[in-house]
């Protein structure tokens, strides 16, 4: 977890100086995940896949009673990787193999709206220019669902 937090903080750093005085909610997607993300844990019940597409993770979340679609970053092979998975409670039930998972559990209606508007399967990880308002203004009310354990910036907040 510490490695993933450190890597995302380092990736966010160049952008942080650009937005510190601008009152943007998040400096980058990495900052958004550090701010709004929660930790997830894979165990022996996780259906681990070598490669999980954003659309597969979204579909899988719809198949699980109480499942949530999560976008964020995972720590695998010594690096932070943008990814999506299906979570339930605090567990990854379907996703790529990783040592740590930090992501934002997203509401289906929010995902569908962003996916249709941007024409991408990824919601937060798309790097689409239309993502900028989410960085500037933050995620809208109702976009984030419960799930996972408190993220790095919410601890002690």
C-alpha positions as CSV (number, residue, x, y, z in Angstrom):
1,X,0.0,0.0,0.0
2,X,2.8,2.4,0.9
3,X,4.5,1.9,-2.5
4,X,1.3,2.6,-4.4
5,X,0.5,5.7,-2.3
6,X,4.1,7.0,-2.8
7,X,4.0,6.3,-6.6
8,X,0.7,8.1,-7.0
9,X,1.9,11.0,-4.9
10,X,5.0,11.3,-7.1
11,X,2.9,11.2,-10.3
12,X,0.6,13.9,-9.0
13,X,3.4,16.2,-7.8
14,X,4.0,18.1,-11.1
15,X,0.3,18.8,-11.4
16,X,-0.2,19.8,-7.7
17,X,1.9,23.0,-8.2
18,X,-0.2,24.0,-11.2
19,X,-3.5,23.8,-9.3
20,X,-2.6,24.7,-5.7
21,X,-3.7,28.3,-6.2
22,X,-6.5,27.5,-8.6
23,X,-8.9,25.9,-6.1
24,X,-9.3,22.8,-8.3
25,X,-10.6,19.8,-6.3
26,X,-7.9,17.5,-7.7
27,X,-4.6,18.1,-9.4
28,X,-4.8,14.9,-11.5
29,X,-6.5,11.6,-11.8
30,X,-3.9,10.2,-9.4
31,X,-4.8,12.9,-6.9
32,X,-8.5,12.2,-7.4
33,X,-7.9,8.5,-6.5
34,X,-5.7,9.5,-3.5
35,X,-8.5,11.8,-2.3
36,X,-11.6,9.7,-3.0
37,X,-10.2,6.2,-3.4
38,X,-10.5,3.3,-0.9
39,X,-8.3,0.3,-0.4
40,X,-9.5,-3.1,-1.7
41,X,-8.1,-6.6,-0.9
42,X,-7.9,-9.7,-3.1
43,X,-8.0,-13.1,-1.5
44,X,-8.4,-16.7,-2.6
45,X,-12.0,-16.1,-3.6
46,X,-11.0,-13.4,-6.1
47,X,-11.4,-14.3,-9.7
48,X,-8.0,-13.0,-10.8
49,X,-7.6,-12.5,-14.6
50,X,-4.3,-11.6,-16.4
51,X,-6.0,-8.7,-18.2
52,X,-9.3,-7.1,-17.2
53,X,-10.8,-4.5,-19.5
54,X,-12.8,-1.6,-18.1
55,X,-16.0,-2.9,-19.8
56,X,-15.5,-6.4,-18.4
57,X,-15.1,-5.1,-14.9
58,X,-18.3,-2.9,-15.3
59,X,-20.3,-5.9,-16.6
60,X,-19.0,-8.1,-13.8
61,X,-20.1,-5.6,-11.2
62,X,-23.7,-5.8,-12.6
63,X,-23.6,-9.6,-12.2
64,X,-22.9,-9.5,-8.4
65,X,-25.6,-8.7,-5.9
66,X,-24.0,-5.6,-4.1
67,X,-21.1,-5.6,-6.5
68,X,-19.5,-2.2,-7.4
69,X,-17.5,-1.1,-10.3
70,X,-14.2,0.4,-9.2
71,X,-11.6,2.4,-11.1
72,X,-8.3,3.4,-9.8
73,X,-4.7,2.1,-9.5
74,X,-3.1,-1.1,-8.5
75,X,0.4,-2.0,-7.6
76,X,1.8,-4.8,-9.7
77,X,5.3,-5.7,-10.9
78,X,6.7,-2.7,-9.0
79,X,4.6,0.0,-10.6
80,X,1.3,1.8,-10.4
81,X,-1.1,0.8,-13.1
82,X,-4.5,2.3,-14.0
83,X,-7.1,-0.4,-13.8
84,X,-10.7,-1.4,-13.1
85,X,-12.2,-4.2,-11.0
86,X,-15.4,-5.5,-9.4
87,X,-15.6,-5.0,-5.6
88,X,-17.9,-6.3,-2.9
89,X,-17.5,-4.9,0.6
90,X,-13.8,-4.5,0.9
91,X,-12.8,-7.3,-1.4
92,X,-11.9,-7.5,-5.1
93,X,-14.2,-10.2,-6.5
94,X,-13.0,-9.9,-10.1
95,X,-9.9,-8.1,-11.4
96,X,-6.3,-8.2,-12.3
97,X,-3.7,-9.7,-9.9
98,X,-1.9,-7.1,-7.8
99,X,-0.2,-6.4,-4.5
100,X,-2.4,-3.4,-3.6
101,X,-5.6,-1.9,-5.0
102,X,-6.7,1.7,-4.5
103,X,-9.8,2.8,-6.3
104,X,-13.1,4.7,-6.4
105,X,-16.3,2.7,-6.3
106,X,-18.5,4.4,-8.9
107,X,-22.3,4.5,-9.2
108,X,-23.7,2.8,-12.4
109,X,-25.7,5.8,-13.5
110,X,-22.7,8.0,-13.2
111,X,-20.5,5.6,-15.2
112,X,-23.1,5.2,-17.9
113,X,-23.5,9.0,-18.3
114,X,-19.7,9.5,-18.6
115,X,-19.2,6.5,-20.8
116,X,-21.9,7.7,-23.2
117,X,-20.7,11.3,-23.2
118,X,-17.0,10.5,-23.7
119,X,-17.4,7.3,-25.8
120,X,-15.0,5.4,-23.6
121,X,-15.4,2.3,-21.4
122,X,-13.1,3.9,-18.7
123,X,-14.7,6.6,-16.6
124,X,-11.9,8.2,-14.5
125,X,-9.0,6.5,-16.3
126,X,-9.9,7.6,-19.8
127,X,-7.6,10.7,-20.0
128,X,-10.4,12.2,-22.0
129,X,-10.4,16.1,-22.0
130,X,-14.0,16.0,-20.7
131,X,-12.5,14.7,-17.4
132,X,-11.2,18.1,-16.6
133,X,-14.4,19.3,-14.9
134,X,-14.3,16.3,-12.6
135,X,-10.8,17.4,-11.6
136,X,-11.8,21.0,-11.2
137,X,-15.1,20.6,-9.5
138,X,-14.8,17.1,-7.9
139,X,-17.1,14.1,-8.3
140,X,-20.8,14.9,-8.3
141,X,-23.0,13.9,-5.4
142,X,-24.0,10.3,-5.8
143,X,-21.1,9.3,-8.1
144,X,-19.2,7.4,-5.4
145,X,-20.6,4.4,-3.7
146,X,-19.6,2.8,-0.4
147,X,-16.9,0.1,-0.4
148,X,-13.3,-0.6,0.4
149,X,-11.4,0.7,3.4
150,X,-10.5,4.4,3.9
151,X,-7.9,5.7,1.5
152,X,-4.5,7.3,2.2
153,X,-5.8,10.9,2.4
154,X,-8.9,10.1,4.4
155,X,-7.0,8.4,7.2
156,X,-6.9,10.9,10.1
157,X,-8.9,13.4,8.2
